[in-house]
């Protein structure tokens, strides 16, 4: 089990392959990936999985998304990447409000052990770097989630081979050559029909003339 977690943490390609291999519609997988990206970039270390499960429960009657895709994408935030990600969010937020924290400070805050150390890290994130981190999250997380949806759909289309086969140059030339001829034939038929309709009452069929017998 821990080996699987280490593979997910150390290689984003493993996450990508597992997402692309999910058996679901492209929309459901892409939406799940976008939701996972959204929660994966929130500064709630250790709670992202619970957040996705609760979100899926409350939105189950509103719309459907692939839950495994969402749970896989939250692993972009893991013990190996959480400090750089949170510092990047903090840096974006510090462009709007003052902030002087460094990457080493984030690493120190997030190097915790056990529940007590986790709770202390959550409190330090809220009190020491809370404002810039929250603002940066509000800017980066939604934008990243929105960008994840079309990127995932594009990758799924490529991975599943859903692209229509390309036409050869000879086929395109044949189609282009036949189009004018077909148009001319269609126009000729239309002109003939319009000419006949202009000389005949619409909706009335021609009746044969009856010859009256000659008077004796």
N, C-alpha and C positions, 0 to 999 in steps of 0.2 A: 504493500500500500504506500509506504513512504517513498519507495522508488518511483512510483507513478507520480506522486506529488513533486518529487525532485525533477523528474523529466518535464513536467508542466512548468515548473518554476524556471528551469534553466534554458528551455528552448521554446520560444514563441512559435516555431514551426510545428511543434507537436500539437499545440492548441489549435493552430490553423487547420492542420490535417484532420483533426477530430471534428472540428466544426463543419468542414466541407464534406465529411463522410456521413453526416447525420441524414437519416432518411425522413425527410419532411419537405414541404413546399419551400421554394426559394424565399418567399415572403416571410414565412414563419421562422426560418433559420436566420435570415438577415435581421428580422425584428428582434429575435432573441439575442443575437450578437450585439445589436445596438443597445439593448437594455442592459446586458452584461457589462458593456463598456461604460455605460452611464454610472452604474453602481460600483464598478471596479475603480473608478477615479474619484470616488467620494472618500474623504478623510475619516473613515469609520473602520479602521483596521480591525480585522477579526469579526466584523459584523456583516460583511457584504453578502455572504451566503444566506444568512437569515433575512436580510433585506429583500433579496430576490424572491425567496420563498413566500414572504409576506405579500410582496407586490403581486406575485402570480395568483395568490389566493384572492386578493381583493379585486383583481381585474379579470378574473376568469369568465365573468358574464359579459364583459365589455369587449374584449378582443383576445385573440389567441396568439401566443408566441412560443417558440421552441424553448422549453425550460433548460434542457441540457446545454444548448448554445449559450444561454445567458450565464449558467453556472460555470461553463468553461472560460468565458471571457473575463470573469472577475479575477481569474488567476493572473491577469496582467499585473495585478497588485499582489505581490508575494514578498516573502522575507528578503529576496535578492533585489527587488525593484522598488519596494515601497518607499524607501528614503529618497531616491532620486525623483520618483513621481511626485511625492508630497512637496519636495523642495521646488520642483518645477511649477506646481500649482501655487505655492507660496510666492514664488518670484513673479508670476503673472499678477497675483493679487497685490503685491508690493508696488506695482506700477500705479495703483489707485489709492492705496493707503500706505503710510510709512511702515517699513519692516526692515530689520537688520539681521535676521537669523541667517545662519550659514548651513551648508550641507552637512558639515560635521555635527552641528547641533541636532539636526533631524536624525542623523544616524545614532546619536547618543540617546535621544528620546525614544526611538523605536527599537532599541536593543534591550528588550524586556524579556523576562521569563516569568511564567505563571500568571495566574489571574490577577494577583496584586500588582505585579509589574505592568500588566496590560492596562489595568484601571488607572495607574499612575501616568502611563503614557497618554491615555485618552484625556486626562485632566490637563497635562502639560500642553498637548496640542490645542486644547480649548483656551487655555489661559495665556500661554506664552506666544503662540503664533496664530491664534484663532481667527482674527479679522482678515489678514491677508490670505490665509489659507482658505477660508470660506468664500471670499470673493473670487479667488482664482479658480476654485472648484466650480462656482456658478458660471464662470466664463468658459472654462476648458471642457468640462464634462459634457454639457449638452452639445457643444460643437463637435466633439469627438464622436458622440453617439450618433448624431445626424450623419456625419461622414462615414461611419461604420456601415450603415445600412446599404447604400449603393455600392460601396466597395465589396461587401460580402456577396451581394447579388451578382456582381460582375465576376468574382472569383468562383462562385457556384456555377455560373453559366460556362465558364472555361473548364472547370473541373469535371462537370457532368457531360460536357460535349454537346450542349444544347444549341450551338451556333448552326444556322442553316447552311447546307453545302453551297460553296461559292460556284457560280456559273462560269464555265469556260468562255474564252473570248469568242470561239466559234458559235457557241449557243447564243451569246448576246447579239452577234451579228445577224444570225438567222431571225431572231425575234424582232430586231430593228427593221430588217428587210421586209418582214411580213406585215408589220403594222400599217404602212401606207396602203398596201393592197387591201387589207381587210377594211380599212376606213373607207376606201373608194367603193368597195362592194356594198358596205353598209349604207353609205350615202345614196347609192343608186337605188337600192331597195326602198329606202325611205322616200325618195322622190317619186317612185312608181306608185307607192301606196297613197301618198298625198294626192297625186294626180287622179287616181281612181275615186278617192273619197270626194274630191271637189266636184265630180260629175254625177255622183250617185247620192240619193238621200240616205242619210245615216240611219241605220237601224231598219231600213226597208229593203227587202230582197226583191229583185226584178221578177215580175210574174209574166209568163208567156201570154201573148195576145191571142184572144179567142176569135176565130173567123165565124162570122154570122152566115148561115146558109142563104143563098140567093133566093129572092122571092120568085115563086112559080107563075 
